[in-house]
Amino acid sequence: MQTGQHGMTTNTLDRIWLGAGTIHKGLKLTTGTVGGNAQFNFSETLLCATSGGNSLEITSTLYDVPIDGVGVKVYGGVVKTGETGTLTVNALDMTPELLNHALFSSLTDSQGAKDYLVGQTGQTIKEEHWIDSLAYVGETLKDRKPIVIIFDKAICTSGAKVDGKSFEASVLPLTFEAYKPYADNDRMTGLGIRIYYPKTSADTQSVSVNSASKAVAEK
């Protein structure tokens, strides 16, 4: 850090996210590690190539308790009542699978045109239209370590729209939203979105300090 000039520290390059990221369906954390890094089934779960980047947004819904005569938001007077998670991708792969998710359809072999698949927009949402473990995977600038964010359950809410232009590849912009299955004894105010963030040396030190402080406080 140089006061008044920049806020860069020795850990800054470890914490910069780089690139558009990749999109995965059915991403899981496998057992064991290699070289100290957690292992995911990245290659087997890649959903599509993208063009134009991807956008991830996780937003909490907050409620500020109104108090007569108080004209400001009060510390401690706010509660979390809900949460939304959206992942917007610009798919370059125009796959039948993506179209099925966007249109709630099921493409099958055509009986008339043998070299085509045929389908119709669906009237109901079926289990096959849901996506388990939809994930955005970015990476850090310095070490190219994966940053993983997973929606346990997601569904496409945008439909399908394609803008064709001369001498440009068409992309299929799709927006997926996170959902949560009902669970007993759950407040149902959070989606349980999982974020796997690679630790820097500073983060490791911070965790150690916090753990030590907690242990002292519990005695």
C-alpha positions as CSV (number, residue, x, y, z in Angstrom):
1,M,0.0,0.0,0.0
2,Q,1.1,3.6,-0.7
3,T,-1.1,5.9,1.3
4,G,-3.0,8.3,-0.9
5,Q,-1.7,6.7,-4.1
6,H,-2.9,3.0,-4.3
7,G,-4.3,0.3,-2.1
8,M,-2.3,-2.6,-3.6
9,T,-0.7,-5.1,-1.1
10,T,1.3,-8.2,-1.5
11,N,-2.0,-10.2,-1.6
12,T,-3.8,-8.1,-4.3
13,L,-2.8,-10.2,-7.3
14,D,-4.0,-13.3,-5.4
15,R,-7.5,-11.8,-5.1
16,I,-8.2,-10.5,-8.6
17,W,-10.7,-12.5,-10.7
18,L,-9.8,-12.9,-14.3
19,G,-11.8,-13.8,-17.4
20,A,-15.4,-14.7,-18.4
21,G,-15.4,-18.0,-16.4
22,T,-17.0,-21.3,-17.4
23,I,-20.4,-22.7,-16.9
24,H,-21.0,-26.2,-15.5
25,K,-24.0,-28.5,-14.9
26,G,-23.8,-31.2,-12.2
27,L,-20.5,-29.9,-10.7
28,K,-19.4,-31.8,-7.7
29,L,-16.5,-31.7,-5.2
30,T,-14.7,-35.0,-5.5
31,T,-12.9,-36.6,-2.6
32,G,-9.3,-35.9,-2.0
33,T,-6.9,-33.2,-3.2
34,V,-4.1,-32.9,-5.6
35,G,-1.2,-30.5,-4.8
36,G,-3.3,-29.1,-1.9
37,N,-6.1,-28.0,-4.3
38,A,-9.7,-29.3,-4.0
39,Q,-10.8,-31.4,-7.0
40,F,-14.0,-30.8,-9.0
41,N,-15.3,-32.7,-12.0
42,F,-14.8,-29.7,-14.3
43,S,-14.2,-31.4,-17.6
44,E,-17.2,-33.8,-17.4
45,T,-19.7,-31.0,-16.5
46,L,-19.0,-28.2,-18.9
47,L,-22.3,-26.9,-20.2
48,C,-21.4,-24.7,-23.1
49,A,-18.8,-22.3,-24.6
50,T,-19.8,-18.6,-24.2
51,S,-19.1,-15.4,-26.0
52,G,-19.6,-12.0,-24.5
53,G,-19.0,-13.0,-20.9
54,N,-21.2,-14.2,-18.0
55,S,-23.0,-12.3,-15.2
56,L,-23.6,-13.6,-11.7
57,E,-25.7,-11.8,-9.2
58,I,-26.7,-12.8,-5.6
59,T,-28.9,-10.4,-3.8
60,S,-30.4,-10.5,-0.3
61,T,-33.9,-9.1,0.4
62,L,-33.8,-7.0,3.5
63,Y,-36.6,-5.5,5.7
64,D,-36.0,-2.4,7.8
65,V,-38.3,-2.3,10.8
66,P,-40.2,1.0,10.6
67,I,-40.0,3.0,13.9
68,D,-42.2,6.1,14.3
69,G,-40.2,9.2,14.6
70,V,-36.9,7.6,13.5
71,G,-35.8,8.9,10.0
72,V,-32.8,6.7,9.5
73,K,-32.0,3.1,9.0
74,V,-31.1,1.7,12.4
75,Y,-28.2,-0.6,13.1
76,G,-29.7,-3.9,14.3
77,G,-33.2,-3.0,13.0
78,V,-32.9,-4.9,9.8
79,V,-33.6,-8.6,9.0
80,K,-33.0,-10.7,6.0
81,T,-36.2,-12.0,4.6
82,G,-35.1,-13.7,1.4
83,E,-32.5,-14.1,-1.4
84,T,-32.2,-14.3,-5.1
85,G,-29.5,-15.7,-7.3
86,T,-29.2,-15.3,-11.1
87,L,-26.6,-16.4,-13.6
88,T,-26.8,-15.0,-17.1
89,V,-24.7,-16.6,-19.8
90,N,-24.2,-15.9,-23.5
91,A,-24.1,-19.4,-24.9
92,L,-22.2,-20.0,-28.1
93,D,-23.0,-23.7,-28.2
94,M,-26.6,-23.9,-29.5
95,T,-27.2,-27.4,-28.1
96,P,-30.5,-29.2,-27.9
97,E,-30.0,-29.5,-24.2
98,L,-29.8,-25.7,-23.8
99,L,-32.9,-25.2,-25.9
100,N,-34.8,-27.8,-23.8
101,H,-33.9,-25.8,-20.7
102,A,-34.9,-22.5,-22.3
103,L,-38.2,-23.7,-23.8
104,F,-39.2,-26.5,-21.4
105,S,-39.2,-28.8,-24.4
106,S,-37.9,-32.2,-25.2
107,L,-36.1,-32.6,-28.6
108,T,-36.3,-36.1,-30.1
109,D,-35.4,-37.7,-33.5
110,S,-37.7,-36.5,-36.3
111,Q,-39.6,-39.3,-38.1
112,G,-39.9,-37.2,-41.3
113,A,-36.6,-35.4,-41.4
114,K,-34.2,-38.2,-40.4
115,D,-31.2,-35.9,-39.9
116,Y,-33.0,-33.5,-37.6
117,L,-34.2,-33.4,-34.0
118,V,-37.8,-32.1,-33.5
119,G,-39.5,-30.6,-30.5
120,Q,-42.2,-28.3,-29.3
121,T,-42.3,-25.7,-26.5
122,G,-43.5,-27.4,-23.4
123,Q,-46.6,-26.8,-21.4
124,T,-45.3,-28.0,-18.1
125,I,-42.0,-27.9,-16.2
126,K,-40.6,-31.4,-15.8
127,E,-37.8,-32.6,-13.7
128,E,-35.5,-32.8,-16.7
129,H,-35.8,-29.0,-17.1
130,W,-34.2,-28.3,-13.7
131,I,-30.5,-28.1,-13.4
132,D,-28.7,-29.7,-10.4
133,S,-25.5,-28.0,-9.3
134,L,-25.3,-25.2,-11.9
135,A,-21.9,-23.5,-11.4
136,Y,-20.0,-20.5,-12.4
137,V,-16.2,-21.1,-12.3
138,G,-13.8,-18.2,-12.5
139,E,-10.1,-18.1,-11.7
140,T,-7.6,-16.0,-9.9
141,L,-5.1,-13.8,-11.8
142,K,-1.9,-14.9,-10.2
143,D,-2.2,-18.6,-9.7
144,R,-5.1,-19.4,-12.0
145,K,-6.9,-21.1,-9.1
146,P,-10.6,-21.9,-9.6
147,I,-13.3,-19.7,-7.9
148,V,-16.4,-21.9,-7.7
149,I,-20.0,-20.7,-7.1
150,I,-22.8,-23.3,-7.1
151,F,-26.6,-23.1,-7.3
152,D,-27.9,-26.4,-6.0
153,K,-31.1,-26.1,-8.0
154,A,-31.7,-23.8,-11.0
155,I,-34.1,-23.2,-13.9
156,C,-34.0,-21.1,-17.0
157,T,-36.4,-18.1,-16.7
158,S,-35.4,-16.1,-19.8
159,G,-36.7,-18.2,-22.6
160,A,-34.8,-18.1,-25.9
161,K,-33.8,-15.1,-28.0
162,V,-31.3,-15.1,-30.9
163,D,-30.2,-12.0,-32.7
164,G,-28.6,-13.0,-36.0
165,K,-26.1,-10.5,-37.6
166,S,-24.0,-10.7,-40.7
167,F,-20.5,-12.1,-40.2
168,E,-21.1,-12.6,-36.5
169,A,-21.6,-15.7,-34.5
170,S,-25.0,-15.9,-32.9
171,V,-25.2,-16.3,-29.1
172,L,-28.1,-17.5,-27.0
173,P,-28.4,-15.3,-23.9
174,L,-29.9,-17.4,-21.0
175,T,-30.7,-16.4,-17.5
176,F,-30.9,-19.1,-14.8
177,E,-32.3,-18.5,-11.4
178,A,-31.5,-20.4,-8.2
179,Y,-34.3,-22.2,-6.3
180,K,-34.3,-24.1,-3.1
181,P,-36.1,-27.4,-2.3
182,Y,-38.3,-27.3,0.8
183,A,-36.7,-28.6,4.0
184,D,-38.3,-29.1,7.4
185,N,-36.9,-26.9,10.2
186,D,-35.5,-24.5,7.7
187,R,-36.4,-20.7,7.7
188,M,-36.3,-20.8,3.8
189,T,-34.8,-17.3,3.6
190,G,-31.5,-18.3,2.0
191,L,-30.8,-20.3,-1.1
192,G,-27.7,-22.0,0.4
193,I,-25.5,-20.9,-2.6
194,R,-22.0,-22.3,-2.1
195,I,-18.9,-20.3,-2.8
196,Y,-15.5,-22.0,-2.9
197,Y,-12.8,-19.3,-2.7
198,P,-9.1,-20.2,-2.8
199,K,-7.3,-19.0,0.3
200,T,-4.3,-16.7,0.1
201,S,-1.6,-16.8,2.7
202,A,-3.2,-13.8,4.4
203,D,-6.6,-15.6,4.5
204,T,-5.0,-18.7,6.1
205,Q,-3.4,-16.5,8.7
206,S,-6.7,-14.7,9.3
207,V,-8.5,-18.0,9.8
208,S,-5.8,-19.2,12.2
209,V,-6.1,-16.0,14.2
210,N,-9.9,-16.2,14.3
211,S,-9.9,-19.8,15.3
212,A,-7.4,-19.1,18.1
213,S,-9.5,-16.2,19.3
214,K,-12.6,-18.3,19.3
215,A,-10.9,-21.1,21.3
216,V,-9.8,-18.5,23.9
217,A,-13.3,-17.1,24.1
218,E,-14.8,-20.5,24.6
219,K,-12.6,-21.4,27.6
